Amino acid sequence: MIDSISNEVEGCFIPSKKDLEGITFYVPDDKKVSLSVQGNPILFIENAKDNSGRRSISIPWNRLIFPEFLFIGELELSNVIGEEGFSSGSR
């Protein structure tokens, strides 16, 4: 269980799941591992032993979903380009 995190920039605080995304922890070889923050279980990935011979767990990043963007080919070019070319907005 993670009770709190302390660092020089933010001080001591109770982390959210988002605060822990991307972090890897070494864990004892002979122990079953569970992870929770404020009583809420956190899913993690169990990693094989690394070059140091130690087992670890990683909290995966949340998958990013990018918004849909309009590309210049989809814009009405008449709104962007005048007869004289691109406009700075004032004449």
PyMOL Python script that loads the backbone (N, CA, C, O; Angstrom):
from pymol import cmd

cmd.read_pdbstr("""\
ATOM      1  N   MET A   1       0.853  -1.176   0.000  1.00  0.00           N
ATOM      2  CA  MET A   1       0.000   0.000   0.000  1.00  0.00           C
ATOM      3  C   MET A   1       0.894   1.233   0.000  1.00  0.00           C
ATOM      4  O   MET A   1       1.883   1.300   0.729  1.00  0.00           O
ATOM      5  N   ILE A   2       0.531   2.200  -0.823  1.00  0.00           N
ATOM      6  CA  ILE A   2       1.266   3.462  -0.872  1.00  0.00           C
ATOM      7  C   ILE A   2       0.465   4.473  -0.072  1.00  0.00           C
ATOM      8  O   ILE A   2      -0.653   4.833  -0.440  1.00  0.00           O
ATOM      9  N   ASP A   3       1.052   4.927   1.027  1.00  0.00           N
ATOM     10  CA  ASP A   3       0.371   5.892   1.900  1.00  0.00           C
ATOM     11  C   ASP A   3       0.592   7.327   1.444  1.00  0.00           C
ATOM     12  O   ASP A   3      -0.324   8.148   1.466  1.00  0.00           O
ATOM     13  N   SER A   4       1.831   7.615   1.027  1.00  0.00           N
ATOM     14  CA  SER A   4       2.150   8.975   0.601  1.00  0.00           C
ATOM     15  C   SER A   4       3.459   8.960  -0.180  1.00  0.00           C
ATOM     16  O   SER A   4       4.200   7.977  -0.191  1.00  0.00           O
ATOM     17  N   ILE A   5       3.708  10.088  -0.828  1.00  0.00           N
ATOM     18  CA  ILE A   5       4.958  10.311  -1.552  1.00  0.00           C
ATOM     19  C   ILE A   5       5.526  11.624  -1.037  1.00  0.00           C
ATOM     20  O   ILE A   5       4.793  12.573  -0.760  1.00  0.00           O
ATOM     21  N   SER A   6       6.828  11.656  -0.917  1.00  0.00           N
ATOM     22  CA  SER A   6       7.477  12.883  -0.477  1.00  0.00           C
ATOM     23  C   SER A   6       8.603  13.208  -1.446  1.00  0.00           C
ATOM     24  O   SER A   6       9.449  12.361  -1.732  1.00  0.00           O
ATOM     25  N   ASN A   7       8.612  14.443  -1.953  1.00  0.00           N
ATOM     26  CA  ASN A   7       9.729  14.888  -2.784  1.00  0.00           C
ATOM     27  C   ASN A   7       9.999  16.361  -2.504  1.00  0.00           C
ATOM     28  O   ASN A   7       9.182  17.049  -1.891  1.00  0.00           O
ATOM     29  N   GLU A   8      11.155  16.835  -2.961  1.00  0.00           N
ATOM     30  CA  GLU A   8      11.582  18.202  -2.643  1.00  0.00           C
ATOM     31  C   GLU A   8      10.740  19.272  -3.330  1.00  0.00           C
ATOM     32  O   GLU A   8      10.680  20.402  -2.845  1.00  0.00           O
ATOM     33  N   VAL A   9      10.095  18.952  -4.433  1.00  0.00           N
ATOM     34  CA  VAL A   9       9.341  19.952  -5.179  1.00  0.00           C
ATOM     35  C   VAL A   9       7.927  20.101  -4.627  1.00  0.00           C
ATOM     36  O   VAL A   9       7.482  21.214  -4.347  1.00  0.00           O
ATOM     37  N   GLU A  10       7.210  18.962  -4.468  1.00  0.00           N
ATOM     38  CA  GLU A  10       5.802  19.015  -4.072  1.00  0.00           C
ATOM     39  C   GLU A  10       5.583  18.713  -2.593  1.00  0.00           C
ATOM     40  O   GLU A  10       4.459  18.823  -2.103  1.00  0.00           O
ATOM     41  N   GLY A  11       6.620  18.343  -1.890  1.00  0.00           N
ATOM     42  CA  GLY A  11       6.463  17.998  -0.482  1.00  0.00           C
ATOM     43  C   GLY A  11       5.824  16.633  -0.321  1.00  0.00           C
ATOM     44  O   GLY A  11       5.997  15.764  -1.176  1.00  0.00           O
ATOM     45  N   CYS A  12       5.094  16.431   0.756  1.00  0.00           N
ATOM     46  CA  CYS A  12       4.432  15.159   1.041  1.00  0.00           C
ATOM     47  C   CYS A  12       2.979  15.231   0.574  1.00  0.00           C
ATOM     48  O   CYS A  12       2.261  16.175   0.901  1.00  0.00           O
ATOM     49  N   PHE A  13       2.549  14.214  -0.201  1.00  0.00           N
ATOM     50  CA  PHE A  13       1.170  14.195  -0.677  1.00  0.00           C
ATOM     51  C   PHE A  13       0.716  12.761  -0.889  1.00  0.00           C
ATOM     52  O   PHE A  13       1.532  11.847  -1.013  1.00  0.00           O
ATOM     53  N   ILE A  14      -0.589  12.579  -0.928  1.00  0.00           N
ATOM     54  CA  ILE A  14      -1.174  11.282  -1.238  1.00  0.00           C
ATOM     55  C   ILE A  14      -1.320  11.216  -2.751  1.00  0.00           C
ATOM     56  O   ILE A  14      -2.028  12.036  -3.335  1.00  0.00           O
ATOM     57  N   PRO A  15      -0.663  10.253  -3.398  1.00  0.00           N
ATOM     58  CA  PRO A  15      -0.687  10.210  -4.864  1.00  0.00           C
ATOM     59  C   PRO A  15      -1.998   9.659  -5.411  1.00  0.00           C
ATOM     60  O   PRO A  15      -2.706   8.898  -4.751  1.00  0.00           O
ATOM     61  N   SER A  16      -2.290  10.065  -6.621  1.00  0.00           N
ATOM     62  CA  SER A  16      -3.392   9.453  -7.377  1.00  0.00           C
ATOM     63  C   SER A  16      -2.774   8.375  -8.259  1.00  0.00           C
ATOM     64  O   SER A  16      -1.551   8.260  -8.342  1.00  0.00           O
ATOM     65  N   LYS A  17      -3.615   7.590  -8.914  1.00  0.00           N
ATOM     66  CA  LYS A  17      -3.093   6.578  -9.837  1.00  0.00           C
ATOM     67  C   LYS A  17      -2.276   7.254 -10.931  1.00  0.00           C
ATOM     68  O   LYS A  17      -1.234   6.740 -11.338  1.00  0.00           O
ATOM     69  N   LYS A  18      -2.740   8.392 -11.405  1.00  0.00           N
ATOM     70  CA  LYS A  18      -2.040   9.126 -12.468  1.00  0.00           C
ATOM     71  C   LYS A  18      -0.627   9.528 -12.037  1.00  0.00           C
ATOM     72  O   LYS A  18       0.296   9.525 -12.853  1.00  0.00           O
ATOM     73  N   ASP A  19      -0.455   9.877 -10.745  1.00  0.00           N
ATOM     74  CA  ASP A  19       0.868  10.238 -10.233  1.00  0.00           C
ATOM     75  C   ASP A  19       1.847   9.072 -10.308  1.00  0.00           C
ATOM     76  O   ASP A  19       3.058   9.278 -10.385  1.00  0.00           O
ATOM     77  N   LEU A  20       1.322   7.841 -10.283  1.00  0.00           N
ATOM     78  CA  LEU A  20       2.168   6.655 -10.235  1.00  0.00           C
ATOM     79  C   LEU A  20       2.418   6.019 -11.599  1.00  0.00           C
ATOM     80  O   LEU A  20       3.256   5.126 -11.721  1.00  0.00           O
ATOM     81  N   GLU A  21       1.700   6.471 -12.620  1.00  0.00           N
ATOM     82  CA  GLU A  21       1.853   5.876 -13.951  1.00  0.00           C
ATOM     83  C   GLU A  21       3.294   5.998 -14.435  1.00  0.00           C
ATOM     84  O   GLU A  21       3.914   7.056 -14.337  1.00  0.00           O
ATOM     85  N   GLY A  22       3.812   4.881 -14.963  1.00  0.00           N
ATOM     86  CA  GLY A  22       5.164   4.860 -15.502  1.00  0.00           C
ATOM     87  C   GLY A  22       6.245   4.540 -14.484  1.00  0.00           C
ATOM     88  O   GLY A  22       7.417   4.451 -14.848  1.00  0.00           O
ATOM     89  N   ILE A  23       5.887   4.366 -13.224  1.00  0.00           N
ATOM     90  CA  ILE A  23       6.873   4.088 -12.185  1.00  0.00           C
ATOM     91  C   ILE A  23       7.055   2.582 -12.021  1.00  0.00           C
ATOM     92  O   ILE A  23       6.096   1.816 -12.118  1.00  0.00           O
ATOM     93  N   THR A  24       8.295   2.166 -11.773  1.00  0.00           N
ATOM     94  CA  THR A  24       8.632   0.768 -11.538  1.00  0.00           C
ATOM     95  C   THR A  24       9.202   0.637 -10.134  1.00  0.00           C
ATOM     96  O   THR A  24      10.011   1.456  -9.698  1.00  0.00           O
ATOM     97  N   PHE A  25       8.766  -0.406  -9.433  1.00  0.00           N
ATOM     98  CA  PHE A  25       9.233  -0.689  -8.074  1.00  0.00           C
ATOM     99  C   PHE A  25       9.873  -2.065  -8.032  1.00  0.00           C
ATOM    100  O   PHE A  25       9.365  -3.006  -8.643  1.00  0.00           O
ATOM    101  N   TYR A  26      10.988  -2.190  -7.314  1.00  0.00           N
ATOM    102  CA  TYR A  26      11.530  -3.516  -7.023  1.00  0.00           C
ATOM    103  C   TYR A  26      10.674  -4.141  -5.941  1.00  0.00           C
ATOM    104  O   TYR A  26      10.211  -3.455  -5.030  1.00  0.00           O
ATOM    105  N   VAL A  27      10.463  -5.460  -6.044  1.00  0.00           N
ATOM    106  CA  VAL A  27       9.657  -6.183  -5.057  1.00  0.00           C
ATOM    107  C   VAL A  27      10.419  -7.434  -4.618  1.00  0.00           C
ATOM    108  O   VAL A  27      11.238  -7.963  -5.369  1.00  0.00           O
ATOM    109  N   PRO A  28      10.143  -7.902  -3.398  1.00  0.00           N
ATOM    110  CA  PRO A  28      10.817  -9.118  -2.923  1.00  0.00           C
ATOM    111  C   PRO A  28      10.450 -10.332  -3.782  1.00  0.00           C
ATOM    112  O   PRO A  28       9.313 -10.460  -4.237  1.00  0.00           O
ATOM    113  N   ASP A  29      11.413 -11.209  -3.995  1.00  0.00           N
ATOM    114  CA  ASP A  29      11.194 -12.402  -4.817  1.00  0.00           C
ATOM    115  C   ASP A  29      10.178 -13.353  -4.225  1.00  0.00           C
ATOM    116  O   ASP A  29       9.406 -13.972  -4.957  1.00  0.00           O
ATOM    117  N   ASP A  30      10.167 -13.475  -2.932  1.00  0.00           N
ATOM    118  CA  ASP A  30       9.371 -14.521  -2.291  1.00  0.00           C
ATOM    119  C   ASP A  30       8.014 -14.033  -1.786  1.00  0.00           C
ATOM    120  O   ASP A  30       7.365 -14.732  -1.008  1.00  0.00           O
ATOM    121  N   LYS A  31       7.582 -12.874  -2.205  1.00  0.00           N
ATOM    122  CA  LYS A  31       6.328 -12.297  -1.706  1.00  0.00           C
ATOM    123  C   LYS A  31       5.310 -12.124  -2.828  1.00  0.00           C
ATOM    124  O   LYS A  31       5.665 -11.793  -3.959  1.00  0.00           O
ATOM    125  N   LYS A  32       4.038 -12.353  -2.500  1.00  0.00           N
ATOM    126  CA  LYS A  32       2.951 -12.019  -3.415  1.00  0.00           C
ATOM    127  C   LYS A  32       2.733 -10.515  -3.317  1.00  0.00           C
ATOM    128  O   LYS A  32       2.748  -9.956  -2.221  1.00  0.00           O
ATOM    129  N   VAL A  33       2.533  -9.865  -4.443  1.00  0.00           N
ATOM    130  CA  VAL A  33       2.445  -8.403  -4.470  1.00  0.00           C
ATOM    131  C   VAL A  33       1.030  -7.965  -4.817  1.00  0.00           C
ATOM    132  O   VAL A  33       0.408  -8.494  -5.737  1.00  0.00           O
ATOM    133  N   SER A  34       0.538  -6.997  -4.069  1.00  0.00           N
ATOM    134  CA  SER A  34      -0.675  -6.275  -4.435  1.00  0.00           C
ATOM    135  C   SER A  34      -0.373  -4.803  -4.195  1.00  0.00           C
ATOM    136  O   SER A  34       0.472  -4.467  -3.366  1.00  0.00           O
ATOM    137  N   LEU A  35      -1.050  -3.939  -4.905  1.00  0.00           N
ATOM    138  CA  LEU A  35      -0.757  -2.511  -4.822  1.00  0.00           C
ATOM    139  C   LEU A  35      -2.063  -1.747  -4.730  1.00  0.00           C
ATOM    140  O   LEU A  35      -2.991  -1.991  -5.502  1.00  0.00           O
ATOM    141  N   SER A  36      -2.131  -0.823  -3.785  1.00  0.00           N
ATOM    142  CA  SER A  36      -3.331   0.003  -3.655  1.00  0.00           C
ATOM    143  C   SER A  36      -2.955   1.400  -3.181  1.00  0.00           C
ATOM    144  O   SER A  36      -1.938   1.605  -2.519  1.00  0.00           O
ATOM    145  N   VAL A  37      -3.806   2.350  -3.542  1.00  0.00           N
ATOM    146  CA  VAL A  37      -3.676   3.735  -3.083  1.00  0.00           C
ATOM    147  C   VAL A  37      -5.020   4.124  -2.496  1.00  0.00           C
ATOM    148  O   VAL A  37      -6.046   4.021  -3.168  1.00  0.00           O
ATOM    149  N   GLN A  38      -5.023   4.564  -1.267  1.00  0.00           N
ATOM    150  CA  GLN A  38      -6.249   4.940  -0.554  1.00  0.00           C
ATOM    151  C   GLN A  38      -7.296   3.827  -0.618  1.00  0.00           C
ATOM    152  O   GLN A  38      -8.491   4.089  -0.755  1.00  0.00           O
ATOM    153  N   GLY A  39      -6.829   2.586  -0.517  1.00  0.00           N
ATOM    154  CA  GLY A  39      -7.727   1.436  -0.515  1.00  0.00           C
ATOM    155  C   GLY A  39      -8.200   0.989  -1.891  1.00  0.00           C
ATOM    156  O   GLY A  39      -8.924   0.000  -2.009  1.00  0.00           O
ATOM    157  N   ASN A  40      -7.797   1.708  -2.928  1.00  0.00           N
ATOM    158  CA  ASN A  40      -8.197   1.352  -4.295  1.00  0.00           C
ATOM    159  C   ASN A  40      -7.083   0.555  -4.961  1.00  0.00           C
ATOM    160  O   ASN A  40      -5.949   1.029  -5.038  1.00  0.00           O
ATOM    161  N   PRO A  41      -7.389  -0.658  -5.448  1.00  0.00           N
ATOM    162  CA  PRO A  41      -6.348  -1.460  -6.086  1.00  0.00           C
ATOM    163  C   PRO A  41      -5.833  -0.815  -7.362  1.00  0.00           C
ATOM    164  O   PRO A  41      -6.590  -0.204  -8.116  1.00  0.00           O
ATOM    165  N   ILE A  42      -4.547  -0.960  -7.590  1.00  0.00           N
ATOM    166  CA  ILE A  42      -3.887  -0.430  -8.776  1.00  0.00           C
ATOM    167  C   ILE A  42      -3.378  -1.617  -9.598  1.00  0.00           C
ATOM    168  O   ILE A  42      -2.679  -2.485  -9.076  1.00  0.00           O
ATOM    169  N   LEU A  43      -3.732  -1.649 -10.879  1.00  0.00           N
ATOM    170  CA  LEU A  43      -3.226  -2.699 -11.759  1.00  0.00           C
ATOM    171  C   LEU A  43      -1.764  -2.432 -12.082  1.00  0.00           C
ATOM    172  O   LEU A  43      -1.351  -1.281 -12.222  1.00  0.00           O
ATOM    173  N   PHE A  44      -0.982  -3.505 -12.199  1.00  0.00           N
ATOM    174  CA  PHE A  44       0.431  -3.362 -12.508  1.00  0.00           C
ATOM    175  C   PHE A  44       0.887  -4.532 -13.368  1.00  0.00           C
ATOM    176  O   PHE A  44       0.180  -5.530 -13.511  1.00  0.00           O
ATOM    177  N   ILE A  45       2.069  -4.392 -13.933  1.00  0.00           N
ATOM    178  CA  ILE A  45       2.694  -5.424 -14.757  1.00  0.00           C
ATOM    179  C   ILE A  45       3.824  -6.043 -13.943  1.00  0.00           C
ATOM    180  O   ILE A  45       4.655  -5.324 -13.388  1.00  0.00           O
ATOM    181  N   GLU A  46       3.857  -7.359 -13.868  1.00  0.00           N
ATOM    182  CA  GLU A  46       4.967  -8.040 -13.198  1.00  0.00           C
ATOM    183  C   GLU A  46       6.078  -8.245 -14.211  1.00  0.00           C
ATOM    184  O   GLU A  46       5.870  -8.873 -15.249  1.00  0.00           O
ATOM    185  N   ASN A  47       7.254  -7.719 -13.914  1.00  0.00           N
ATOM    186  CA  ASN A  47       8.406  -7.818 -14.809  1.00  0.00           C
ATOM    187  C   ASN A  47       9.290  -8.988 -14.402  1.00  0.00           C
ATOM    188  O   ASN A  47       9.357  -9.358 -13.229  1.00  0.00           O
ATOM    189  N   ALA A  48       9.959  -9.558 -15.383  1.00  0.00           N
ATOM    190  CA  ALA A  48      10.948 -10.605 -15.100  1.00  0.00           C
ATOM    191  C   ALA A  48      12.133  -9.966 -14.382  1.00  0.00           C
ATOM    192  O   ALA A  48      12.281  -8.744 -14.370  1.00  0.00           O
ATOM    193  N   LYS A  49      12.958 -10.791 -13.796  1.00  0.00           N
ATOM    194  CA  LYS A  49      14.158 -10.270 -13.134  1.00  0.00           C
ATOM    195  C   LYS A  49      15.014  -9.526 -14.154  1.00  0.00           C
ATOM    196  O   LYS A  49      15.161  -9.955 -15.298  1.00  0.00           O
ATOM    197  N   ASP A  50      15.576  -8.400 -13.711  1.00  0.00           N
ATOM    198  CA  ASP A  50      16.418  -7.604 -14.606  1.00  0.00           C
ATOM    199  C   ASP A  50      17.885  -8.032 -14.482  1.00  0.00           C
ATOM    200  O   ASP A  50      18.180  -9.077 -13.902  1.00  0.00           O
ATOM    201  N   ASN A  51      18.794  -7.231 -15.022  1.00  0.00           N
ATOM    202  CA  ASN A  51      20.228  -7.554 -14.983  1.00  0.00           C
ATOM    203  C   ASN A  51      20.778  -7.637 -13.571  1.00  0.00           C
ATOM    204  O   ASN A  51      21.792  -8.292 -13.331  1.00  0.00           O
ATOM    205  N   SER A  52      20.110  -6.974 -12.636  1.00  0.00           N
ATOM    206  CA  SER A  52      20.569  -7.029 -11.242  1.00  0.00           C
ATOM    207  C   SER A  52      20.050  -8.285 -10.548  1.00  0.00           C
ATOM    208  O   SER A  52      20.438  -8.579  -9.417  1.00  0.00           O
ATOM    209  N   GLY A  53      19.160  -9.037 -11.236  1.00  0.00           N
ATOM    210  CA  GLY A  53      18.601 -10.254 -10.655  1.00  0.00           C
ATOM    211  C   GLY A  53      17.397  -9.998  -9.766  1.00  0.00           C
ATOM    212  O   GLY A  53      16.946 -10.895  -9.054  1.00  0.00           O
ATOM    213  N   ARG A  54      16.868  -8.765  -9.803  1.00  0.00           N
ATOM    214  CA  ARG A  54      15.734  -8.412  -8.956  1.00  0.00           C
ATOM    215  C   ARG A  54      14.441  -8.356  -9.759  1.00  0.00           C
ATOM    216  O   ARG A  54      14.432  -7.941 -10.917  1.00  0.00           O
ATOM    217  N   ARG A  55      13.363  -8.776  -9.133  1.00  0.00           N
ATOM    218  CA  ARG A  55      12.031  -8.737  -9.727  1.00  0.00           C
ATOM    219  C   ARG A  55      11.434  -7.350  -9.500  1.00  0.00           C
ATOM    220  O   ARG A  55      11.751  -6.691  -8.509  1.00  0.00           O
ATOM    221  N   SER A  56      10.568  -6.903 -10.419  1.00  0.00           N
ATOM    222  CA  SER A  56       9.952  -5.579 -10.266  1.00  0.00           C
ATOM    223  C   SER A  56       8.536  -5.601 -10.811  1.00  0.00           C
ATOM    224  O   SER A  56       8.128  -6.527 -11.513  1.00  0.00           O
ATOM    225  N   ILE A  57       7.797  -4.549 -10.465  1.00  0.00           N
ATOM    226  CA  ILE A  57       6.467  -4.313 -11.023  1.00  0.00           C
ATOM    227  C   ILE A  57       6.446  -2.897 -11.603  1.00  0.00           C
ATOM    228  O   ILE A  57       7.133  -2.002 -11.112  1.00  0.00           O
ATOM    229  N   SER A  58       5.651  -2.711 -12.648  1.00  0.00           N
ATOM    230  CA  SER A  58       5.525  -1.395 -13.286  1.00  0.00           C
ATOM    231  C   SER A  58       4.060  -1.023 -13.368  1.00  0.00           C
ATOM    232  O   SER A  58       3.207  -1.867 -13.642  1.00  0.00           O
ATOM    233  N   ILE A  59       3.775   0.239 -13.130  1.00  0.00           N
ATOM    234  CA  ILE A  59       2.417   0.760 -13.287  1.00  0.00           C
ATOM    235  C   ILE A  59       2.352   1.362 -14.688  1.00  0.00           C
ATOM    236  O   ILE A  59       3.040   2.340 -14.981  1.00  0.00           O
ATOM    237  N   PRO A  60       1.516   0.772 -15.560  1.00  0.00           N
ATOM    238  CA  PRO A  60       1.503   1.234 -16.950  1.00  0.00           C
ATOM    239  C   PRO A  60       0.921   2.632 -17.103  1.00  0.00           C
ATOM    240  O   PRO A  60       0.108   3.085 -16.297  1.00  0.00           O
ATOM    241  N   TRP A  61       1.367   3.304 -18.170  1.00  0.00           N
ATOM    242  CA  TRP A  61       0.805   4.599 -18.538  1.00  0.00           C
ATOM    243  C   TRP A  61      -0.602   4.389 -19.059  1.00  0.00           C
ATOM    244  O   TRP A  61      -0.894   3.364 -19.674  1.00  0.00           O
ATOM    245  N   ASN A  62      -1.459   5.335 -18.821  1.00  0.00           N
ATOM    246  CA  ASN A  62      -2.792   5.341 -19.407  1.00  0.00           C
ATOM    247  C   ASN A  62      -2.630   5.632 -20.892  1.00  0.00           C
ATOM    248  O   ASN A  62      -1.823   6.482 -21.268  1.00  0.00           O
ATOM    249  N   ARG A  63      -3.367   4.955 -21.723  1.00  0.00           N
ATOM    250  CA  ARG A  63      -3.278   5.173 -23.162  1.00  0.00           C
ATOM    251  C   ARG A  63      -3.807   6.570 -23.495  1.00  0.00           C
ATOM    252  O   ARG A  63      -4.900   6.950 -23.076  1.00  0.00           O
ATOM    253  N   LEU A  64      -3.013   7.324 -24.252  1.00  0.00           N
ATOM    254  CA  LEU A  64      -3.420   8.667 -24.651  1.00  0.00           C
ATOM    255  C   LEU A  64      -4.367   8.593 -25.837  1.00  0.00           C
ATOM    256  O   LEU A  64      -4.159   7.798 -26.754  1.00  0.00           O
ATOM    257  N   ILE A  65      -5.380   9.400 -25.823  1.00  0.00           N
ATOM    258  CA  ILE A  65      -6.302   9.512 -26.934  1.00  0.00           C
ATOM    259  C   ILE A  65      -6.204  10.940 -27.455  1.00  0.00           C
ATOM    260  O   ILE A  65      -6.514  11.897 -26.745  1.00  0.00           O
ATOM    261  N   PHE A  66      -5.778  11.067 -28.683  1.00  0.00           N
ATOM    262  CA  PHE A  66      -5.581  12.381 -29.252  1.00  0.00           C
ATOM    263  C   PHE A  66      -6.882  12.878 -29.880  1.00  0.00           C
ATOM    264  O   PHE A  66      -7.627  12.098 -30.472  1.00  0.00           O
ATOM    265  N   PRO A  67      -7.151  14.166 -29.750  1.00  0.00           N
ATOM    266  CA  PRO A  67      -8.364  14.721 -30.364  1.00  0.00           C
ATOM    267  C   PRO A  67      -8.227  14.718 -31.886  1.00  0.00           C
ATOM    268  O   PRO A  67      -7.120  14.648 -32.421  1.00  0.00           O
ATOM    269  N   GLU A  68      -9.344  14.792 -32.559  1.00  0.00           N
ATOM    270  CA  GLU A  68      -9.315  14.877 -34.018  1.00  0.00           C
ATOM    271  C   GLU A  68      -8.932  16.298 -34.412  1.00  0.00           C
ATOM    272  O   GLU A  68      -9.463  17.267 -33.868  1.00  0.00           O
ATOM    273  N   PHE A  69      -8.022  16.412 -35.344  1.00  0.00           N
ATOM    274  CA  PHE A  69      -7.591  17.713 -35.821  1.00  0.00           C
ATOM    275  C   PHE A  69      -8.035  17.896 -37.267  1.00  0.00           C
ATOM    276  O   PHE A  69      -8.112  16.939 -38.038  1.00  0.00           O
ATOM    277  N   LEU A  70      -8.323  19.133 -37.612  1.00  0.00           N
ATOM    278  CA  LEU A  70      -8.579  19.456 -39.004  1.00  0.00           C
ATOM    279  C   LEU A  70      -7.243  19.725 -39.671  1.00  0.00           C
ATOM    280  O   LEU A  70      -6.418  20.470 -39.143  1.00  0.00           O
ATOM    281  N   PHE A  71      -7.030  19.127 -40.817  1.00  0.00           N
ATOM    282  CA  PHE A  71      -5.814  19.389 -41.562  1.00  0.00           C
ATOM    283  C   PHE A  71      -6.101  20.464 -42.593  1.00  0.00           C
ATOM    284  O   PHE A  71      -7.253  20.689 -42.966  1.00  0.00           O
ATOM    285  N   ILE A  72      -5.058  21.120 -43.047  1.00  0.00           N
ATOM    286  CA  ILE A  72      -5.256  22.261 -43.939  1.00  0.00           C
ATOM    287  C   ILE A  72      -6.058  21.876 -45.176  1.00  0.00           C
ATOM    288  O   ILE A  72      -6.802  22.705 -45.700  1.00  0.00           O
ATOM    289  N   GLY A  73      -5.931  20.655 -45.651  1.00  0.00           N
ATOM    290  CA  GLY A  73      -6.681  20.209 -46.810  1.00  0.00           C
ATOM    291  C   GLY A  73      -8.167  20.118 -46.533  1.00  0.00           C
ATOM    292  O   GLY A  73      -8.967  20.121 -47.468  1.00  0.00           O
ATOM    293  N   GLU A  74      -8.556  20.038 -45.265  1.00  0.00           N
ATOM    294  CA  GLU A  74      -9.958  19.933 -44.905  1.00  0.00           C
ATOM    295  C   GLU A  74     -10.588  21.294 -44.619  1.00  0.00           C
ATOM    296  O   GLU A  74     -11.811  21.397 -44.516  1.00  0.00           O
ATOM    297  N   LEU A  75      -9.784  22.321 -44.493  1.00  0.00           N
ATOM    298  CA  LEU A  75     -10.304  23.658 -44.225  1.00  0.00           C
ATOM    299  C   LEU A  75     -10.793  24.295 -45.515  1.00  0.00           C
ATOM    300  O   LEU A  75     -10.350  23.949 -46.610  1.00  0.00           O
ATOM    301  N   GLU A  76     -11.700  25.215 -45.362  1.00  0.00           N
ATOM    302  CA  GLU A  76     -12.095  26.013 -46.524  1.00  0.00           C
ATOM    303  C   GLU A  76     -10.996  27.029 -46.741  1.00  0.00           C
ATOM    304  O   GLU A  76     -10.856  27.980 -45.973  1.00  0.00           O
ATOM    305  N   LEU A  77     -10.225  26.829 -47.779  1.00  0.00           N
ATOM    306  CA  LEU A  77      -9.060  27.681 -48.001  1.00  0.00           C
ATOM    307  C   LEU A  77      -9.432  29.133 -48.234  1.00  0.00           C
ATOM    308  O   LEU A  77      -8.597  30.015 -48.031  1.00  0.00           O
ATOM    309  N   SER A  78     -10.641  29.405 -48.648  1.00  0.00           N
ATOM    310  CA  SER A  78     -11.049  30.793 -48.855  1.00  0.00           C
ATOM    311  C   SER A  78     -11.054  31.564 -47.540  1.00  0.00           C
ATOM    312  O   SER A  78     -10.908  32.786 -47.541  1.00  0.00           O
ATOM    313  N   ASN A  79     -11.219  30.863 -46.417  1.00  0.00           N
ATOM    314  CA  ASN A  79     -11.182  31.527 -45.109  1.00  0.00           C
ATOM    315  C   ASN A  79      -9.762  31.805 -44.649  1.00  0.00           C
ATOM    316  O   ASN A  79      -9.539  32.633 -43.766  1.00  0.00           O
ATOM    317  N   VAL A  80      -8.807  31.116 -45.244  1.00  0.00           N
ATOM    318  CA  VAL A  80      -7.414  31.224 -44.800  1.00  0.00           C
ATOM    319  C   VAL A  80      -6.585  32.043 -45.782  1.00  0.00           C
ATOM    320  O   VAL A  80      -5.759  32.860 -45.374  1.00  0.00           O
ATOM    321  N   ILE A  81      -6.808  31.821 -47.081  1.00  0.00           N
ATOM    322  CA  ILE A  81      -5.977  32.460 -48.108  1.00  0.00           C
ATOM    323  C   ILE A  81      -6.840  33.415 -48.925  1.00  0.00           C
ATOM    324  O   ILE A  81      -7.835  33.011 -49.527  1.00  0.00           O
ATOM    325  N   GLY A  82      -6.450  34.672 -48.939  1.00  0.00           N
ATOM    326  CA  GLY A  82      -7.141  35.669 -49.769  1.00  0.00           C
ATOM    327  C   GLY A  82      -6.537  35.696 -51.156  1.00  0.00           C
ATOM    328  O   GLY A  82      -5.665  34.889 -51.480  1.00  0.00           O
ATOM    329  N   GLU A  83      -7.005  36.635 -51.982  1.00  0.00           N
ATOM    330  CA  GLU A  83      -6.494  36.748 -53.352  1.00  0.00           C
ATOM    331  C   GLU A  83      -5.010  37.090 -53.355  1.00  0.00           C
ATOM    332  O   GLU A  83      -4.286  36.670 -54.257  1.00  0.00           O
ATOM    333  N   GLU A  84      -4.545  37.845 -52.360  1.00  0.00           N
ATOM    334  CA  GLU A  84      -3.134  38.262 -52.308  1.00  0.00           C
ATOM    335  C   GLU A  84      -2.276  37.245 -51.565  1.00  0.00           C
ATOM    336  O   GLU A  84      -1.084  37.484 -51.371  1.00  0.00           O
ATOM    337  N   GLY A  85      -2.831  36.144 -51.152  1.00  0.00           N
ATOM    338  CA  GLY A  85      -2.067  35.154 -50.389  1.00  0.00           C
ATOM    339  C   GLY A  85      -2.489  35.202 -48.937  1.00  0.00           C
ATOM    340  O   GLY A  85      -3.566  35.705 -48.618  1.00  0.00           O
ATOM    341  N   PHE A  86      -1.657  34.686 -48.059  1.00  0.00           N
ATOM    342  CA  PHE A  86      -1.981  34.671 -46.631  1.00  0.00           C
ATOM    343  C   PHE A  86      -2.070  36.091 -46.103  1.00  0.00           C
ATOM    344  O   PHE A  86      -1.301  36.962 -46.507  1.00  0.00           O
ATOM    345  N   SER A  87      -3.008  36.317 -45.204  1.00  0.00           N
ATOM    346  CA  SER A  87      -3.213  37.646 -44.636  1.00  0.00           C
ATOM    347  C   SER A  87      -2.785  37.645 -43.187  1.00  0.00           C
ATOM    348  O   SER A  87      -2.961  36.644 -42.493  1.00  0.00           O
ATOM    349  N   SER A  88      -2.227  38.747 -42.715  1.00  0.00           N
ATOM    350  CA  SER A  88      -1.848  38.860 -41.317  1.00  0.00           C
ATOM    351  C   SER A  88      -3.036  39.303 -40.452  1.00  0.00           C
ATOM    352  O   SER A  88      -2.909  39.428 -39.234  1.00  0.00           O
ATOM    353  N   GLY A  89      -4.159  39.532 -41.073  1.00  0.00           N
ATOM    354  CA  GLY A  89      -5.352  39.912 -40.314  1.00  0.00           C
ATOM    355  C   GLY A  89      -5.646  41.394 -40.394  1.00  0.00           C
ATOM    356  O   GLY A  89      -6.786  41.788 -40.145  1.00  0.00           O
ATOM    357  N   SER A  90      -4.684  42.237 -40.727  1.00  0.00           N
ATOM    358  CA  SER A  90      -4.935  43.669 -40.880  1.00  0.00           C
ATOM    359  C   SER A  90      -4.396  44.116 -42.230  1.00  0.00           C
ATOM    360  O   SER A  90      -3.414  43.570 -42.733  1.00  0.00           O
ATOM    361  N   ARG A  91      -5.035  45.092 -42.794  1.00  0.00           N
ATOM    362  CA  ARG A  91      -4.609  45.561 -44.129  1.00  0.00           C
ATOM    363  C   ARG A  91      -4.179  46.986 -44.071  1.00  0.00           C
ATOM    364  O   ARG A  91      -3.789  47.555 -45.090  1.00  0.00           O
TER     365      ARG A  91
END
""", "prot")
cmd.dss("prot")
cmd.show_as("cartoon", "prot")
cmd.util.cbc("prot")
cmd.orient("prot")
